[in-house]
């Protein structure tokens, strides 16, 4: 799915929501891991 998106060299507006969704998931995951580690340390 990501390879299929990278195969198109020209920027596609339809692929932007997918990238923003993946980026949001990564940010949410990292913040959740940081919060989880803080809860364990205390």
MDTraj code that builds the backbone (N, CA, C; nanometers):
import mdtraj as md
import numpy as np

residues = "UNK UNK UNK UNK UNK UNK UNK UNK UNK UNK UNK UNK UNK UNK UNK UNK UNK UNK UNK UNK UNK UNK UNK UNK UNK UNK UNK UNK UNK UNK UNK UNK UNK UNK UNK UNK UNK UNK UNK UNK UNK UNK".split()
xyz = np.array([
    [0.0844, -0.1201, 0.0000],
    [0.0000, 0.0000, 0.0000],
    [0.0879, 0.1251, 0.0000],
    [0.1902, 0.1252, 0.0853],
    [0.2819, 0.2394, 0.0884],
    [0.3702, 0.2377, -0.0368],
    [0.4112, 0.1161, -0.0794],
    [0.4917, 0.1065, -0.2020],
    [0.4111, 0.1577, -0.3208],
    [0.2841, 0.1258, -0.3245],
    [0.1977, 0.1701, -0.4336],
    [0.1902, 0.3223, -0.4362],
    [0.1927, 0.3836, -0.3194],
    [0.1866, 0.5298, -0.3123],
    [0.3188, 0.5906, -0.3577],
    [0.4305, 0.5241, -0.3250],
    [0.5610, 0.5770, -0.3630],
    [0.5895, 0.5545, -0.5115],
    [0.5197, 0.4593, -0.5748],
    [0.5417, 0.4338, -0.7168],
    [0.5013, 0.5547, -0.8001],
    [0.4038, 0.6318, -0.7524],
    [0.3609, 0.7519, -0.8241],
    [0.4502, 0.8684, -0.7812],
    [0.5331, 0.9148, -0.8733],
    [0.6266, 1.0217, -0.8397],
    [0.5552, 1.1558, -0.8235],
    [0.4502, 1.1788, -0.9016],
    [0.3782, 1.3057, -0.8922],
    [0.2970, 1.3104, -0.7634],
    [0.2964, 1.4257, -0.6951],
    [0.2221, 1.4371, -0.5687],
    [0.0725, 1.4214, -0.5918],
    [0.0112, 1.3359, -0.5132],
    [-0.1322, 1.3132, -0.5259],
    [-0.2031, 1.3677, -0.4026],
    [-0.3104, 1.4436, -0.4244],
    [-0.3836, 1.5022, -0.3119],
    [-0.4561, 1.3922, -0.2341],
    [-0.4952, 1.2851, -0.3028],
    [-0.5703, 1.1784, -0.2367],
    [-0.4820, 1.0995, -0.1399],
    [-0.3504, 1.1031, -0.1597],
    [-0.2612, 1.0257, -0.0733],
    [-0.2251, 1.1049, 0.0531],
    [-0.2535, 1.2360, 0.0550],
    [-0.2180, 1.3170, 0.1714],
    [-0.2920, 1.2730, 0.2976],
    [-0.4228, 1.2470, 0.2943],
    [-0.4917, 1.2024, 0.4162],
    [-0.4316, 1.0739, 0.4731],
    [-0.3866, 0.9829, 0.3861],
    [-0.3280, 0.8582, 0.4338],
    [-0.1976, 0.8872, 0.5071],
    [-0.1140, 0.9765, 0.4496],
    [0.0132, 1.0094, 0.5145],
    [-0.0105, 1.0812, 0.6473],
    [-0.1076, 1.1714, 0.6502],
    [-0.1363, 1.2440, 0.7744],
    [-0.1916, 1.1483, 0.8796],
    [-0.2692, 1.0493, 0.8353],
    [-0.3240, 0.9512, 0.9287],
    [-0.2117, 0.8664, 0.9873],
    [-0.1179, 0.8221, 0.9018],
    [-0.0042, 0.7421, 0.9498],
    [0.0821, 0.8259, 1.0428],
    [0.1045, 0.9520, 1.0066],
    [0.1867, 1.0396, 1.0902],
    [0.1199, 1.0626, 1.2253],
    [-0.0117, 1.0808, 1.2230],
    [-0.0846, 1.0999, 1.3472],
    [-0.0789, 0.9762, 1.4358],
    [-0.0865, 0.8585, 1.3729],
    [-0.0795, 0.7334, 1.4492],
    [0.0578, 0.7182, 1.5131],
    [0.1631, 0.7553, 1.4399],
    [0.2995, 0.7452, 1.4933],
    [0.3165, 0.8404, 1.6110],
    [0.2677, 0.9636, 1.5956],
    [0.2794, 1.0617, 1.7045],
    [0.2001, 1.0149, 1.8270],
    [0.0800, 0.9623, 1.8034],
    [-0.0020, 0.9140, 1.9147],
    [0.0654, 0.7954, 1.9832],
    [0.1286, 0.7088, 1.9046],
    [0.1948, 0.5912, 1.9618],
    [0.3148, 0.6327, 2.0457],
    [0.3945, 0.7267, 1.9959],
    [0.5131, 0.7698, 2.0703],
    [0.4727, 0.8402, 2.1988],
    [0.3688, 0.9239, 2.1934],
    [0.3240, 0.9941, 2.3137],
    [0.2660, 0.8948, 2.4141],
    [0.1968, 0.7919, 2.3630],
    [0.1406, 0.6907, 2.4521],
    [0.2517, 0.6105, 2.5187],
    [0.3571, 0.5808, 2.4441],
    [0.4699, 0.5050, 2.5007],
    [0.5407, 0.5888, 2.6065],
    [0.5596, 0.7190, 2.5785],
    [0.6242, 0.8066, 2.6770],
    [0.5414, 0.8125, 2.8050],
    [0.4083, 0.8272, 2.7905],
    [0.3197, 0.8332, 2.9059],
    [0.3230, 0.7016, 2.9820],
    [0.3274, 0.5898, 2.9085],
    [0.3306, 0.4582, 2.9719],
    [0.4599, 0.4393, 3.0503],
    [0.5714, 0.4855, 2.9940],
    [0.7001, 0.4734, 3.0627],
    [0.7019, 0.5608, 3.1881],
    [0.6408, 0.6779, 3.1810],
    [0.6357, 0.7649, 3.2981],
    [0.5522, 0.7000, 3.4086],
    [0.4448, 0.6324, 3.3717],
    [0.3597, 0.5672, 3.4708],
    [0.4334, 0.4508, 3.5375],
    [0.5204, 0.3841, 3.4614],
    [0.5948, 0.2707, 3.5172],
    [0.7057, 0.3213, 3.6101],
    [0.7748, 0.4282, 3.5686],
    [0.8874, 0.4780, 3.6471],
    [0.8403, 0.5296, 3.7826],
    [0.7199, 0.5830, 3.7889],
    [0.6682, 0.6362, 3.9153],
    [0.5912, 0.5273, 3.9846],
])
top = md.Topology()
chain = top.add_chain()
for i, resn in enumerate(residues, 1):
    res = top.add_residue(resn, chain, resSeq=i)
    for name in ("N", "CA", "C"):
        top.add_atom(name, md.element.get_by_symbol(name[0]), res)
traj = md.Trajectory(xyz[None], top)
